[in-house]
Each structure stands twice: as structure tokens, then as C-alpha cells.
Amino acid sequence: MRVVLSNFFSIAISFGFVACVGSLSANAADLGLMTSGPSSIGNCSEIVFTCENGRQYPLCPIAVSVVGEVVTASLHTGHRGATRVRLIPMGVGYRYAGHGVWLDGFRENALLNFGKHNQVACTILRS
């Protein structure tokens, strides 16, 4: 009986460990926008937000982490020029914020906010 109980607990602990490690790697992929790596710095065509207002907003990486996560970038908003944005750690999804503009998203869906009362839904178009 002790052997069966011991085997049961060791299997349960193993499954718990695998589930915990698996969820950590899945969450890490949703913390920010991923690029092809440090070679993508300055490449404005890799991440483009296509929005419901009919416009496209390219995101040009300035700093990229070792794993390819965009840390800082410039968001080209058209008539306003380029706005520098920075990744803000979130529990789920990502947020890039700059002066008067911020971008909240999860995977390929995002909301682009121009101030408190102007919001547009976007999707990421990757090249």
C-alpha cells in the first residue's frame, strides 16, 4: 500500500511540475511583440498594425531583447510623425505606451488609443 501511495504522489508531483513549466513558457510568448531577433532593429515593415479606420501603423523596433521581444520602438502614426513607445509589463498581453498614445494587445489583436476618448481596433500584419 505504501508503494502504491508513494508512486501516486510522485506521479502527481511530476504532472504538476510539467503543467507549471508549460504554462510559464506559454505566458512568456504573450508578454510582448516578437520579432526575428536583433537584426530587425529599424525594420518598419516586419510589424504593421492594420486598423479598422483604414490606416496602417508600422512599428519600428529600436531595442530588442535577446529572445526577440520588442522593448522600445517608434510607432508611426501618420500626421503626428513617429512616437516612441516602450513595453510596459502586463500580466496578460502587452502594452506599449508613449506620449499621448498607447497600444494594448493580446497576440494579433490590439487596441490603439490616441488619448482617453479615441480608440481604434487593429490586427497585426506580419511580413
C-alpha positions as CSV (number, residue, x, y, z in Angstrom):
1,M,0.0,0.0,0.0
2,R,2.8,2.4,0.8
3,V,4.5,1.7,-2.6
4,V,1.2,2.5,-4.4
5,L,0.7,5.7,-2.4
6,S,4.3,6.7,-3.0
7,N,4.1,6.2,-6.7
8,F,0.8,8.1,-6.9
9,F,2.3,11.2,-5.1
10,S,5.5,11.1,-7.3
11,I,3.3,11.0,-10.5
12,A,1.1,13.8,-9.2
13,I,4.1,16.0,-8.4
14,S,5.6,15.3,-11.8
15,F,2.4,16.3,-13.6
16,G,2.2,19.4,-11.5
17,F,5.7,20.4,-12.4
18,V,5.1,19.8,-16.2
19,A,1.9,21.8,-16.1
20,C,3.6,24.7,-14.3
21,V,6.6,24.8,-16.7
22,G,4.4,24.5,-19.7
23,S,2.2,27.5,-18.6
24,L,5.2,29.7,-17.9
25,S,6.6,29.2,-21.5
26,A,3.1,29.9,-22.9
27,N,2.8,33.1,-20.9
28,A,6.2,34.4,-21.9
29,A,5.2,34.4,-25.5
30,D,2.3,36.8,-24.8
31,L,4.2,39.4,-22.9
32,G,5.3,41.5,-25.9
33,L,5.6,41.6,-29.6
34,M,8.2,39.2,-31.0
35,T,10.5,39.9,-33.9
36,S,13.0,37.8,-35.8
37,G,15.7,39.0,-33.4
38,P,18.2,41.8,-33.1
39,S,18.6,42.1,-36.8
40,S,15.1,43.5,-37.0
41,I,16.1,46.8,-35.4
42,G,15.0,49.7,-37.6
43,N,12.9,47.4,-39.8
44,C,9.5,49.1,-40.1
45,S,7.9,46.5,-42.4
46,E,8.0,43.5,-40.0
47,I,5.2,44.6,-37.6
48,V,2.4,46.7,-39.1
49,F,-0.9,47.4,-37.3
50,T,-3.8,47.4,-39.8
51,C,-6.7,49.2,-38.1
52,E,-10.5,49.5,-38.6
53,N,-10.1,53.1,-39.6
54,G,-8.5,52.0,-42.9
55,R,-5.0,53.1,-41.9
56,Q,-1.8,51.2,-41.2
57,Y,0.6,52.0,-38.4
58,P,4.1,50.5,-38.7
59,L,6.1,49.7,-35.5
60,C,9.9,50.1,-35.9
61,P,11.9,48.3,-33.2
62,I,14.6,50.4,-31.5
63,A,15.6,47.9,-28.8
64,V,15.0,44.1,-28.9
65,S,15.7,41.7,-26.1
66,V,17.9,38.6,-26.6
67,V,14.8,36.4,-27.2
68,G,13.4,38.8,-29.9
69,E,10.9,40.7,-27.8
70,V,10.5,44.4,-28.8
71,V,11.3,46.5,-25.8
72,T,11.2,50.0,-27.3
73,A,10.0,51.1,-30.7
74,S,8.7,54.0,-32.7
75,L,5.1,53.9,-33.8
76,H,4.5,55.8,-37.0
77,T,1.0,57.4,-36.6
78,G,0.9,59.5,-39.8
79,H,0.3,63.2,-39.4
80,R,1.8,63.1,-35.9
81,G,5.0,61.5,-37.1
82,A,6.7,58.8,-35.1
83,T,6.0,58.4,-31.4
84,R,8.5,56.5,-29.2
85,V,6.8,53.7,-27.3
86,R,8.0,51.4,-24.6
87,L,6.9,47.9,-23.4
88,I,5.1,48.0,-20.1
89,P,5.0,44.6,-18.3
90,M,1.4,43.3,-18.1
91,G,0.0,40.1,-16.6
92,V,-1.6,39.0,-19.9
93,G,-0.9,40.5,-23.3
94,Y,1.2,43.6,-23.9
95,R,1.1,47.3,-23.6
96,Y,3.3,49.8,-25.5
97,A,2.9,53.4,-24.3
98,G,4.3,56.7,-25.4
99,H,3.4,60.4,-25.2
100,G,-0.3,60.6,-25.9
101,V,-0.6,57.2,-27.4
102,W,-0.7,53.6,-26.1
103,L,-1.3,50.2,-27.6
104,D,-2.9,47.3,-25.7
105,G,-3.0,43.9,-27.2
106,F,-3.0,40.1,-27.0
107,R,-1.4,38.1,-29.7
108,E,-2.5,39.5,-33.1
109,N,-5.4,41.7,-31.8
110,A,-4.7,45.2,-30.4
111,L,-6.4,48.5,-29.4
112,L,-4.6,51.6,-30.4
113,N,-5.5,54.6,-28.1
114,F,-5.0,58.2,-29.1
115,G,-5.8,59.8,-25.8
116,K,-8.6,58.9,-23.4
117,H,-11.5,59.1,-25.9
118,N,-10.1,58.0,-29.3
119,Q,-9.7,54.2,-29.7
120,V,-9.4,52.0,-32.8
121,A,-9.2,48.2,-33.1
122,C,-6.3,46.8,-35.0
123,T,-4.7,43.5,-36.1
124,I,-1.1,42.8,-36.7
125,L,0.0,42.2,-40.3
126,R,3.4,40.4,-40.3
127,S,5.6,40.3,-43.3
